[in-house]
Amino acid sequence: MMRVLPYVFALTTATYAQCPDYIDYSLVPHGPFSGGQYNLSYMRPDPACRTFNSSVVEQTVRRVSNEIADPDLRRLFVNAYPNTLDTAIAWHGYADGSDEELTFIITGDINAMWLRDSANQVQSYLPLLNASDDFDSLASLYRGVINLQARYIQIDRYCNSFQPPVESGIDPSPNGAASDDTVRPNYTNTSVFECKYELDSLAAFLEVSTNYYNATQDATFFKSYQWVDAIESVMQVADEMMVPTYQPSGSVSELAYSFTRLTTRASETTENDGLGNPFNNGTGLIRSFFRPSDDATIFQGFIPANMMFARYLSSAADIMYAIGDQDALADKMSALASSLRSAISDAGIVHTSKYGDIYAYEVDGYMSQNVMDDANIPSLLSAPFIGYLDMSDPVYQNTRQLLLSADNPYFMRGPVISAIGGPHDGPGYAWPMAAIIRIFTSDDEAEITQQLQELVSSTDGLGLIHESINTFNVSDWTRQWFSWANGLYGQMILDLEDRKPEILKQSFQGNGTIDRHGWHGGHGDHGDHGDHGNHGCDCAAIRPQNPLQPDTMAPQVFFITGTSTGFGYELVKKCLSEGDKVVATARNSSKLQFDNTSKDSFLAVDCDVTDQKSIDAAFDQALAHFGRVDVVVNNAGYGLSGEFESLSDKQIRTQMEVNFFGLLNVTRKALEVMREVNKPCGGKIQQITSIGGQRGVPTFSVYCASKWAVEGYTEALSQELKPEWNIKLTCIEPGGFRTDWAGRSMAFGEKKNPAYDHINAEKTMGERNGTQAGDPAKGARAFWEIAKMEDPPLRTVVGSDAYTAIMGKIKGYGELYPKYEKLANSTDVDGYQRPS
């Protein structure tokens, strides 16, 4: 499902008349595709259809692209960074009868200019901004945004989004959602699109002004047009919005602004007939009726906006001093900025028993506080990004820990993406913007890598940053065209190039890592092993890092054999719980039953590992459904017990056919798929063998032979594969686990030989069944963790009994072979020089 806001873009030149509407263009994938696991579309318009062309941006896109190793991460950068210039500069020109530059920037799919969004859209190009008088320069774009925002603030100092300037020739857009608004002061829809008072919108005007001045030192520009008048209007709002709800006498204050909307959404209107919830005197904060998400504040002491306003009011005061003849206004600005910082510390920091001192999201100056965060900037998470404080600030770090946990009611979690969301799109929808800000505010390379993986894997193949994404369904998102978030992503990549360039050399092709649980083991059976494994399929995602670090990023596709019971059954459940995709196979898949499955994450198929056609058909279904297979788990198999002479020839051959030749058949097909079909190539193959593949166990001679065969075959095969195929093989050697392997799945010798009256295999296994050390769910968890390793081992045991057994075997080898060293070395041809 996609939710897209209505918008009709007015193309204004003959050249653009032949260009597709980007709101439609951006819904459809276009080649050439990235060729990576996510095969991202190319989403830039034809050069003739781009709304602004900047040679410095194009050069940067090419240069940085060459530094990004991963094809999908690179494609997302190529699409996203220039998105505002490509699609959202609706008009760039001059004011009537003046040399005053004006730039009208739309958010993407809405034909209006938000103060906040437009400031942030050009901020994406701040790293490239230099002084220039050229009309086609980024500096000219900045000047045009500042001038037009100054005009808008003069039109109505409380409004947040505006219609195109009359000089553009673009018709105003109706806003049906605002048609029944009651707003004081009144406004006209011919110039204003919406009039929600957001303190951060005015802070955004101060921000874009600061950014331009710091990059160019062009003080003359700021005294040339309406900037000083606009600042005076901003200061007027600050004064008016520090008025409390109640006067000292108890009378209700008449506020300069009020807002009500006829709506079914509480976040779209305000309490108390447009006044909002009461705001107390003495906080020193500036009230805000709305948040940067355009949702109403609950308590109007909105801390993130006050942070942003304080930070950029101070730097805007420096511009005012530089202008000359404006020292009184500059002094007032500087004093207010300083007092706001004190107010934020006094009223905005609250104590919690779990996290210590933290910043509240909203306060009212009474005893109420709202502890949460929203994805939109400014947010509490973005406080270092907006320059209010340092990332190492202890109160910020306490707050950050809370915000990125389940204690934040709007921290959305799921297998697709885990990030902060908000009430604008509601529970279950995470905003990629918040994941980007998490990267900006982190020095932890593991955290940054994880967020990048989630971003690159959650575009639904379009290769654009969405507004929000269902954390459990990558195809359910809002707004495919949201240029602010796209530019922010590109700006973040440039930031990483500067401070963490090695991260851009990593792969994000589903290779992740793990940091969970412990190591345990198990085994399965024929079609469904218990202590051993069975036939089935499943999927998981991987990423470069510490080999024991949890991967919560892009899901992988697991193909698991033998999933009816035992390890296979438990592994399917584990993969699904972690957000991976699973192809579960069994000889009769109609009997498979798993909870919480969907067609997007689960496919059950018939697969008989002794029949190559059945194997090929199972893989064909997997590829048709999911497009690739990342992890193949050869779990199908069963146990055959009894003294050797009790086993019939048919039993022996069937044991080898299932446990060995069946595994070979599946592996052969897996190698072909991982090398020839997967883009990029690569994958992991897990051979569920047994500790019986490393040591002989009485009454399991043929079973052990089948497992020893798998061990030798896999070790040899691993040395035949080219490294560039990126196919990793692992023999997993479980000990005893409490599955059906030693119970109903076990087969016994058909012709008991009386000479072996000292052995009763059925009695022994009956007594053993249910007493084994291993928990099959924990064993499956270990398999999953191994699948998440970037560089898994060629072989490993799972289970404490298996570990004891293999260490005893190694010790025994160490004692046995040296005893016969002289004999072993006595057979060489005379004069042969042994390798050193």
C-alpha positions in Angstrom: 0.0 0.0 0.0 1.2 3.5 -0.8 -0.3 6.7 0.6 0.5 9.6 -1.7 -0.6 13.2 -1.1 -2.4 14.9 -4.0 -0.4 17.4 -6.0 -0.3 18.8 -9.5 3.0 20.3 -10.6 2.7 23.4 -12.8 5.3 23.2 -15.5 6.0 26.6 -16.8 8.2 26.4 -19.8 8.0 24.8 -23.2 11.0 22.7 -22.4 9.3 21.2 -19.3 6.0 20.8 -21.2 7.3 17.4 -22.5 8.6 16.2 -19.2 6.7 13.6 -17.1 5.1 14.8 -13.9 7.6 13.6 -11.2 4.8 12.5 -8.9 4.0 9.9 -11.4 7.5 9.3 -12.6 8.7 8.6 -9.1 6.2 5.8 -8.6 7.6 3.6 -11.4 11.0 2.0 -11.4 13.4 3.1 -14.2 16.6 1.6 -15.5 19.5 1.2 -15.4 19.1 -0.6 -12.2 21.8 -0.7 -9.5 22.5 -4.5 -9.9 22.8 -4.9 -6.1 20.7 -7.1 -3.9 18.0 -4.4 -3.8 18.4 -3.6 -7.5 17.4 0.0 -7.0 15.8 2.1 -9.7 17.4 5.1 -11.3 15.1 8.0 -10.3 16.7 11.1 -11.7 14.8 12.9 -14.4 16.3 13.5 -17.8 18.7 16.5 -17.6 16.4 18.6 -19.7 13.6 18.0 -17.2 15.6 18.9 -14.0 14.4 22.1 -12.3 17.9 23.4 -11.5 21.3 22.3 -12.8 24.4 22.9 -10.6 27.8 21.9 -12.0 29.3 21.7 -8.5 26.5 19.3 -7.3 27.0 17.1 -10.4 30.7 17.0 -9.8 30.1 16.1 -6.2 27.7 13.3 -7.1 30.2 11.8 -9.5 33.1 12.1 -7.1 31.4 10.7 -4.0 29.8 7.9 -6.0 33.3 6.7 -6.9 34.0 6.5 -3.1 30.9 4.3 -2.4 31.6 0.6 -2.9 28.1 -0.8 -2.5 26.0 -0.5 -5.6 22.7 0.1 -3.8 24.1 2.6 -1.3 25.7 4.4 -4.3 22.5 4.4 -6.3 20.5 5.8 -3.4 23.0 8.6 -3.0 22.9 9.4 -6.8 19.1 9.5 -6.7 18.7 11.3 -3.4 21.3 14.0 -3.1 20.3 16.1 -6.1 16.6 15.4 -5.7 15.7 19.0 -4.6 17.5 20.5 -7.5 16.2 17.9 -9.9 12.6 18.2 -9.0 11.6 20.9 -6.4 13.0 24.3 -7.6 9.6 25.2 -9.0 10.7 28.8 -9.8 13.9 30.8 -9.6 13.7 34.4 -10.7 13.6 38.1 -9.6 11.1 40.3 -7.8 9.2 42.6 -10.0 11.2 45.7 -10.9 14.1 44.6 -8.7 17.3 42.6 -8.6 16.0 40.8 -5.6 16.5 37.0 -6.2 13.6 34.8 -5.3 13.5 30.9 -5.1 10.2 29.1 -4.7 10.9 25.5 -3.5 8.2 22.9 -3.1 8.5 20.1 -0.6 8.1 17.5 -3.3 4.5 16.3 -3.8 2.9 19.4 -2.4 2.8 22.6 -4.5 3.6 25.0 -1.6 6.7 26.3 0.1 7.2 25.6 3.8 9.7 27.8 5.6 11.1 24.8 7.5 11.3 22.4 4.5 12.8 24.9 2.1 15.5 25.9 4.5 16.4 22.3 5.1 16.2 21.5 1.4 18.9 24.0 0.5 20.9 23.1 3.7 21.7 19.8 2.0 24.0 21.7 -0.3 25.6 23.7 2.5 28.9 21.7 2.2 29.2 23.0 -1.4 28.1 26.6 -0.8 30.5 29.4 -1.8 30.2 33.1 -2.4 29.0 33.8 -6.0 27.0 36.5 -7.9 26.1 34.0 -10.6 22.4 33.5 -10.9 22.8 29.8 -11.6 24.9 29.3 -8.5 23.9 27.6 -5.2 24.5 31.0 -3.5 21.8 32.6 -5.7 19.4 29.8 -4.7 20.1 30.5 -1.1 19.6 34.2 -1.5 16.3 33.5 -3.3 15.1 31.3 -0.4 16.1 33.9 2.2 14.4 36.8 0.3 11.2 34.9 -0.3 11.0 33.6 3.2 11.5 37.2 4.5 8.6 38.3 2.2 6.4 35.5 3.5 7.1 36.4 7.1 6.1 39.9 6.4 2.9 38.7 4.8 2.0 36.7 7.9 4.5 36.1 10.7 2.5 33.1 12.1 2.0 31.0 8.9 4.2 28.1 8.0 3.6 27.5 4.3 2.9 29.8 1.4 1.7 30.0 -2.2 4.0 30.7 -5.2 5.1 34.4 -5.5 3.0 36.3 -8.1 6.2 36.8 -10.2 6.4 33.1 -10.9 3.2 32.9 -12.8 2.3 29.7 -11.0 -1.3 29.5 -9.8 -2.0 29.2 -6.1 -3.0 25.8 -4.9 -6.2 25.2 -3.0 -5.8 23.5 0.4 -9.0 21.6 1.1 -7.7 20.6 4.6 -7.5 24.2 5.6 -10.8 25.4 4.2 -12.6 25.2 7.5 -9.8 26.6 9.6 -10.4 29.5 12.0 -7.2 31.4 12.5 -6.3 34.6 14.2 -4.9 36.7 12.6 -6.9 36.1 9.4 -5.0 35.2 6.2 -5.8 34.8 2.5 -5.3 31.6 0.6 -4.0 33.5 -2.4 -0.7 34.0 -0.5 -0.8 31.5 2.3 -1.2 27.7 1.9 -1.6 26.9 5.5 -1.2 28.9 8.7 -0.1 26.6 11.5 2.2 28.6 13.9 5.4 26.6 14.4 8.3 28.2 16.2 10.7 26.0 14.3 9.6 27.6 11.0 10.9 30.9 12.2 14.0 29.2 13.5 14.4 27.7 10.0 14.6 31.3 8.6 17.3 32.1 11.0 19.1 28.9 10.1 19.2 29.4 6.4 20.3 33.0 7.0 23.1 31.8 9.3 24.2 29.1 6.8 24.5 31.5 3.9 26.4 34.1 5.9 28.8 31.7 7.5 29.6 30.2 4.0 29.9 33.5 2.2 30.5 36.3 4.8 28.1 38.4 2.6 26.8 40.9 5.1 25.8 43.4 2.4 23.1 41.1 1.1 21.3 41.1 4.5 20.8 44.8 4.5 19.7 45.1 0.9 16.1 43.9 1.0 13.6 42.8 3.7 15.7 40.7 6.0 15.9 43.1 8.9 12.2 43.8 8.8 11.5 40.0 8.8 13.8 39.6 11.9 11.8 42.3 13.6 8.6 40.3 12.9 10.3 37.2 14.2 11.1 39.0 17.4 7.6 40.2 17.7 6.3 36.7 17.5 8.8 35.7 20.2 7.5 38.4 22.5 3.8 37.6 21.8 4.3 33.9 22.3 5.9 34.2 25.7 2.6 35.5 27.1 1.1 33.0 29.5 -2.4 31.7 29.3 -3.4 33.4 32.6 -2.5 36.9 33.8 -1.4 37.4 37.4 -5.0 38.4 38.2 -6.3 35.0 36.8 -7.8 36.5 33.7 -7.3 34.7 30.5 -4.8 36.4 28.2 -5.8 37.3 24.7 -3.2 35.7 22.5 -2.0 37.1 19.2 -2.6 33.8 17.5 -5.2 31.0 17.8 -6.1 28.1 15.5 -8.9 25.6 15.2 -9.7 23.2 12.4 -12.7 21.1 11.6 -11.2 17.6 11.6 -11.4 14.1 12.9 -7.7 14.1 13.9 -6.8 15.4 17.3 -3.3 16.4 16.1 -4.7 18.7 13.4 -6.3 21.2 15.8 -5.8 22.6 19.3 -7.5 22.5 22.7 -9.6 25.2 24.3 -11.1 26.7 21.2 -7.8 27.4 19.5 -5.7 28.5 22.5 -4.1 25.2 23.2 -3.4 23.7 26.7 -2.5 26.3 29.3 1.0 27.6 29.3 2.4 28.9 32.6 4.2 32.2 33.2 7.8 32.2 34.2 9.2 29.4 32.1 11.1 31.8 29.8 10.2 29.6 26.8 8.5 30.6 23.6 5.3 28.7 23.0 4.7 26.8 19.8 1.2 25.7 18.7 2.5 23.1 16.3 5.5 20.8 15.9 7.7 20.5 12.7 5.5 17.5 11.7 2.6 20.0 11.4 0.9 18.2 14.4 -0.4 20.2 17.3 1.8 20.3 20.4 0.3 18.8 23.6 2.2 21.2 25.8 3.3 24.4 24.1 6.7 24.6 25.7 8.1 22.7 22.8 11.8 22.1 23.7 13.3 21.2 20.3 12.0 24.3 18.7 13.2 26.5 21.5 16.7 24.8 21.2 16.8 25.5 17.5 15.5 29.1 17.9 18.0 29.9 20.6 20.9 28.4 18.6 20.2 30.3 15.3 18.9 33.5 16.9 22.4 33.9 18.5 24.1 33.4 15.1 21.6 35.6 13.4 22.5 38.3 15.9 26.1 38.1 14.6 24.8 38.9 11.1 22.8 41.8 12.5 26.0 43.2 14.2 27.9 42.7 10.9 25.3 44.8 9.0 26.0 47.9 11.0 23.5 50.4 12.5 21.4 47.6 14.0 23.2 47.0 17.3 20.1 47.5 19.5 18.2 44.8 17.6 21.3 42.6 17.7 21.6 43.1 21.4 18.0 42.1 21.9 18.4 39.0 19.8 21.6 37.9 21.6 20.0 38.5 25.0 16.9 36.4 24.1 19.0 33.6 22.8 20.9 33.5 26.0 17.8 33.6 28.2 16.2 30.8 26.2 19.2 28.5 26.9 18.7 29.1 30.6 15.0 28.5 30.3 15.5 25.2 28.5 17.9 24.1 31.2 15.5 25.1 33.9 12.2 24.0 32.5 13.2 21.4 29.9 15.4 19.1 31.8 13.5 16.5 33.9 14.8 13.7 36.1 13.9 10.0 35.5 14.7 7.1 37.7 15.8 4.9 34.8 17.8 7.4 32.6 18.7 10.2 35.0 18.4 13.8 33.8 16.9 14.0 30.3 15.3 16.7 28.0 11.5 16.6 27.8 9.9 16.9 24.4 7.3 19.4 25.7 6.5 21.1 29.0 3.8 23.5 30.1 5.5 25.3 33.0 3.1 23.7 35.5 3.9 20.1 36.4 3.3 18.4 33.0 5.8 17.1 30.6 5.7 15.0 27.5 8.6 12.5 27.3 8.9 11.3 23.7 10.4 12.3 20.4 9.2 12.8 16.8 11.2 12.1 13.7 10.8 15.6 12.2 13.6 18.2 12.7 14.0 19.8 15.1 13.7 16.9 17.4 15.5 16.0 20.6 17.6 13.5 18.7 18.7 16.2 16.3 20.0 18.6 19.0 23.7 18.2 18.1 22.8 18.3 14.4 21.2 21.7 14.7 24.2 22.9 16.7 22.5 23.4 20.1 24.8 21.1 22.0 27.7 18.7 21.6 27.0 15.1 20.9 28.9 14.1 24.1 26.6 16.2 26.4 25.6 13.9 29.2 22.0 15.0 29.4 21.7 14.5 25.6 23.3 11.1 25.8 20.8 10.1 28.6 18.0 11.4 26.4 19.2 9.7 23.3 19.3 6.3 25.1 15.7 6.8 26.0 14.6 8.0 22.6 16.1 5.0 20.8 14.3 2.5 23.1 10.8 1.2 23.6 10.4 3.8 26.4 9.9 6.4 23.6 6.3 5.7 22.5 7.1 6.7 19.0 10.2 4.6 18.5 8.9 2.2 15.9 10.5 -1.3 15.7 10.3 -4.0 13.1 12.2 -6.2 10.7 12.1 -3.6 7.9 13.4 -0.6 9.7 13.6 0.6 13.3 13.5 4.3 13.8 11.5 7.1 15.4 8.2 8.0 13.9 5.4 10.2 15.2 1.7 10.8 15.3 1.6 12.4 11.8 1.6 8.9 10.2 0.9 7.0 13.3 2.0 3.9 15.2 4.0 1.4 13.1 5.5 3.9 10.6 9.1 4.7 11.1 10.6 7.8 9.4 13.9 7.3 7.5 14.7 10.9 8.4 15.1 9.8 12.0 17.5 7.1 11.0 19.6 9.6 9.0 19.7 11.9 12.1 20.8 9.0 14.2 23.8 8.6 11.9 24.6 12.3 12.1 24.6 12.1 15.9 26.7 8.9 16.3 30.3 8.0 16.3 29.6 4.3 16.7 30.5 2.7 13.4 28.3 -0.4 14.2 25.3 1.8 14.8 26.0 3.9 11.7 26.4 0.8 9.5 23.2 -0.7 10.8 21.2 2.4 10.0 22.6 2.6 6.5 21.6 -1.0 5.9 18.1 -0.3 7.0 17.9 2.8 4.8 19.3 1.1 1.7 17.0 -1.9 2.1 13.7 -0.1 2.8 13.0 1.9 -0.4 10.8 -0.8 -1.9 13.2 -0.9 -4.9 12.5 2.8 -5.9 15.8 4.1 -4.6 14.2 7.2 -2.9 13.9 8.1 0.8 10.3 7.9 1.8 8.5 9.9 4.4 7.6 6.9 6.6 7.7 3.1 6.2 5.6 0.3 7.8 8.2 -1.4 10.0 6.8 -4.8 9.0 6.0 -4.2 5.3 8.6 -2.5 3.1 5.9 -1.9 0.4 3.6 0.1 2.7 5.0 3.6 2.9 4.0 7.3 2.6 5.3 9.8 0.0 7.7 8.5 -2.6 8.7 12.1 -3.3 9.9 13.9 -0.2 12.9 15.9 -1.3 13.9 17.2 2.1 14.6 13.7 3.4 16.4 12.7 0.2 18.7 15.7 0.3 19.3 15.0 4.0 20.4 11.5 3.1 22.9 12.8 0.6 24.2 15.4 3.1 24.7 12.5 5.6 26.8 10.6 3.0 29.0 13.6 2.5 29.4 13.9 6.3 30.5 10.2 6.5 32.9 10.8 3.6 34.5 13.4 5.8 34.5 11.7 9.2 34.0 7.9 8.6 35.2 7.3 5.0 35.9 3.6 5.7 32.1 3.0 6.1 31.5 3.9 2.5 33.8 1.1 1.5 31.6 -1.5 3.2 29.1 -3.8 1.5 25.4 -3.5 2.3 24.3 -6.5 0.3 22.5 -8.3 3.1 25.8 -9.1 5.0 25.2 -8.3 8.6 26.4 -9.4 12.0 25.2 -10.5 15.3 25.5 -9.7 19.0 22.9 -12.0 20.6 22.3 -14.9 22.8 25.0 -17.7 23.1 26.1 -20.7 21.2 24.0 -23.9 21.4 23.5 -26.9 19.2 21.3 -29.6 17.7 20.9 -32.1 15.0 17.7 -33.2 13.0 16.0 -35.9 10.9 14.9 -37.2 7.5 12.7 -34.5 6.1 12.5 -33.2 9.8 15.6 -34.0 12.0 15.4 -33.7 15.7 19.0 -34.0 17.0 20.1 -33.4 13.4 18.0 -31.4 11.0 15.6 -31.7 8.0 14.6 -30.3 4.6 13.4 -26.7 4.4 14.1 -23.0 3.5 14.6 -19.6 5.2 16.1 -16.1 4.8 18.4 -13.7 6.7 20.4 -10.5 6.2 24.0 -9.9 6.9 26.4 -6.9 7.3 30.1 -6.4 7.9 31.0 -6.0 11.6 32.1 -8.0 14.7 31.2 -11.6 14.0 29.0 -11.8 17.0 26.9 -8.7 16.7 23.1 -8.7 16.1 21.8 -7.8 12.7 18.5 -5.9 12.7 18.8 -4.7 9.1 17.7 -5.9 5.7 16.0 -9.3 5.8 17.6 -12.3 4.1 16.0 -15.2 2.3 16.5 -18.6 4.0 15.9 -21.8 2.1 15.6 -24.5 4.8 15.1 -28.2 4.1 13.4 -30.5 6.6 11.2 -28.1 8.5 8.4 -30.3 9.8 10.0 -30.8 13.2 13.2 -30.4 15.0 15.8 -27.9 14.1 14.2 -27.0 10.8 10.9 -26.1 12.4 12.6 -24.1 15.1 14.8 -22.3 12.6 11.8 -21.2 10.5 10.3 -19.7 13.6 13.5 -17.9 14.6 14.0 -16.5 11.1 10.5 -15.2 10.9 10.8 -13.6 14.4 13.9 -11.8 13.3 12.2 -10.4 10.1 13.9 -12.7 7.7 12.1 -14.4 4.8 11.8 -18.1 4.7 11.3 -20.8 2.1 10.3 -23.8 4.3 10.5 -27.2 2.5 9.2 -30.6 3.4 8.2 -33.7 1.5 4.6 -32.6 2.1 4.6 -28.9 2.7 0.8 -28.7 3.1 1.3 -30.1 6.6 3.6 -27.2 7.7 2.0 -24.8 10.1 3.7 -21.6 11.4 2.2 -18.6 13.1 2.5 -15.0 12.0 3.4 -15.7 8.4 2.5 -13.6 5.3 3.2 -14.0 1.6 5.8 -11.3 1.9 7.9 -13.4 4.4 7.0 -17.1 4.0 6.7 -19.7 1.3 6.1 -23.4 1.9 7.1 -25.8 -0.9 7.4 -29.5 -1.4 11.0 -30.8 -1.7 12.3 -34.3 -1.7 16.1 -34.1 -1.4 16.5 -37.5 -3.2 14.8 -36.1 -6.3 16.8 -33.5 -8.3 13.7 -32.3 -10.2 11.9 -31.7 -6.9 14.9 -29.7 -5.7 15.0 -27.6 -8.8 11.3 -26.9 -8.7 11.6 -25.8 -5.0 14.4 -23.4 -5.9 12.5 -22.1 -8.9 9.5 -21.3 -6.7 11.7 -19.6 -4.1 13.3 -17.4 -6.8 10.0 -16.6 -8.4 8.6 -15.5 -5.0 11.6 -13.7 -3.4 14.1 -13.1 -6.3 17.1 -14.6 -4.6 18.2 -17.1 -1.9 20.8 -15.9 0.6 21.1 -18.8 3.0 20.6 -22.5 2.3 20.3 -24.8 5.3 20.8 -28.5 4.5 18.9 -29.8 7.5 17.0 -32.7 6.0 18.1 -36.1 7.2 17.4 -38.8 9.7 19.1 -41.2 12.1 19.7 -44.9 11.5 20.7 -46.9 14.5 21.7 -50.5 15.1 24.8 -52.7 15.0 26.1 -52.8 11.5 25.2 -56.4 10.8 21.5 -55.6 11.6 21.3 -53.1 8.8 19.9 -54.2 5.4 21.5 -53.1 2.2 18.4 -51.0 1.4 18.6 -49.2 4.8 22.3 -48.4 4.3 21.8 -47.0 0.8 18.7 -45.0 1.8 20.6 -43.5 4.7 23.4 -42.4 2.3 20.9 -41.3 -0.3 19.1 -38.9 2.1 21.9 -37.7 4.4 24.7 -37.5 1.8 23.6 -37.6 -1.8 20.5 -35.5 -1.0 22.7 -32.8 0.6 24.9 -32.9 -2.5 21.9 -32.4 -4.8 20.7 -29.3 -2.8 24.2 -27.9 -2.6 24.7 -28.2 -6.3 21.6 -26.2 -7.0 22.4 -23.7 -4.2 25.9 -23.0 -5.7 24.3 -22.3 -9.1 21.7 -19.9 -7.7 24.2 -18.1 -5.5 26.7 -17.7 -8.3 24.5 -17.2 -11.4 21.2 -15.7 -10.1 21.9 -13.7 -6.9 22.8 -10.1 -7.7 25.4 -9.5 -6.4 26.5 -13.1 -6.3 27.1 -14.8 -3.0 25.4 -16.6 -0.1 25.9 -19.1 2.7 25.3 -22.8 2.8 25.0 -24.6 6.1 25.5 -28.4 6.2 23.8 -29.7 9.4 26.1 -32.7 10.1 26.6 -34.0 13.6 29.3 -34.6 16.2 28.9 -38.1 14.7 30.6 -36.6 11.6 33.7 -36.2 13.7 33.8 -39.3 15.9 32.4 -42.8 15.5 29.4 -43.6 17.8 28.4 -47.3 18.5 25.2 -48.4 16.7 25.5 -45.4 14.3 28.2 -46.7 11.9 26.4 -45.9 8.7 24.9 -42.7 10.0 28.4 -41.5 11.0 29.7 -42.5 7.6 27.0 -40.3 6.0 28.1 -37.4 8.1 31.8 -37.9 7.7 31.2 -37.9 4.0 29.5 -34.5 4.3 32.4 -33.2 6.3 35.0 -34.3 3.8 33.0 -33.2 0.8 32.3 -29.7 2.2 35.9 -29.1 3.3 37.2 -30.0 -0.2 34.4 -28.0 -2.0 35.2 -24.9 0.1 38.7 -24.9 -1.5 37.3 -25.2 -5.1 35.1 -22.0 -5.0 36.4 -18.7 -6.3 36.6 -16.0 -3.5 34.8 -13.5 -5.7 31.7 -15.8 -5.7 31.3 -14.9 -2.0 29.8 -18.3 -1.1 30.6 -19.5 2.4 30.2 -23.1 3.6 29.8 -24.2 7.2 29.5 -27.7 8.7 27.4 -27.4 11.9 28.0 -30.4 14.2 25.3 -30.6 16.8 25.4 -32.9 19.8 22.3 -34.4 21.4 19.1 -32.3 21.4 15.6 -33.0 22.6 13.9 -33.3 19.2 12.2 -36.2 17.5 15.5 -37.4 16.0 15.9 -40.1 18.7 12.2 -40.7 18.9 9.7 -41.3 16.1 12.1 -40.2 13.4 14.7 -42.8 14.2 15.1 -45.9 12.0 16.5 -49.2 13.4 18.2 -52.3 11.9 15.7 -54.7 10.3 17.6 -58.0 11.0 18.8 -58.4 14.5 21.9 -60.6 14.7 21.9 -62.8 17.9 25.7 -62.5 18.1 25.1 -58.9 19.3 23.2 -59.8 22.3 25.2 -57.2 24.3 23.6 -54.3 22.2 20.0 -53.2 22.2 19.9 -50.0 20.1 16.1 -49.4 20.5 16.3 -49.7 24.3 19.3 -47.4 24.5 17.8 -44.7 22.3 14.4 -45.0 24.0 16.1 -44.3 27.3 18.1 -41.4 25.8 15.2 -39.7 24.1 14.2 -36.6 26.1 17.3 -36.6 28.3 19.7 -34.9 25.9 21.4 -31.7 26.9 20.3 -29.6 24.0 17.3 -27.3 23.6 16.3 -27.3 19.9 15.1 -23.7 19.9 18.5 -22.6 21.2 20.2 -24.8 18.6 18.2 -23.1 15.9 19.2 -19.7 17.3 22.8 -20.7 17.0 22.3 -21.7 13.4 20.7 -18.3 12.7 23.6 -16.5 14.4 26.1 -18.4 12.3 24.2 -17.4 9.2 24.5 -13.7 10.2 28.3 -13.9 10.5 30.3 -12.0 7.8 32.9 -14.8 7.8 31.4 -18.0 9.3 33.7 -20.9 10.2 34.1 -23.9 8.0 32.9 -26.0 10.9 31.7 -25.6 14.4 30.0 -27.8 17.0 26.9 -26.7 18.9 26.0 -28.1 22.3 28.1 -28.6 25.4 28.3 -32.4 24.9 29.5 -31.9 21.3 32.1 -29.4 22.5 33.4 -31.9 25.1 33.4 -34.6 22.5 35.3 -32.7 19.9 37.9 -31.5 22.4 38.4 -35.1 23.5 38.8 -36.1 19.9 41.4 -33.4 19.2 43.3 -34.5 22.4 43.1 -38.1 21.3 44.5 -37.3 17.9 47.3 -35.3 19.5 48.3 -38.3 21.6 47.7 -41.0 18.9 49.5 -39.7 15.8 52.8 -38.7 17.4 53.3 -42.2 18.8 53.6 -43.4 15.2 55.5 -40.5 13.7 58.5 -42.7 12.9 56.4 -45.3 11.2 54.5 -42.6 9.2 57.7 -41.0 8.0 59.4 -44.2 7.1 57.8 -44.8 3.7 59.1 -41.9 1.6 61.2 -42.6 -1.5 64.9 -42.4 -0.6 66.2 -38.9 -1.1 62.7 -37.3 -1.0 62.8 -33.9 0.7 59.7 -33.4 2.8 58.1 -29.9 2.7 59.0 -27.8 5.7 
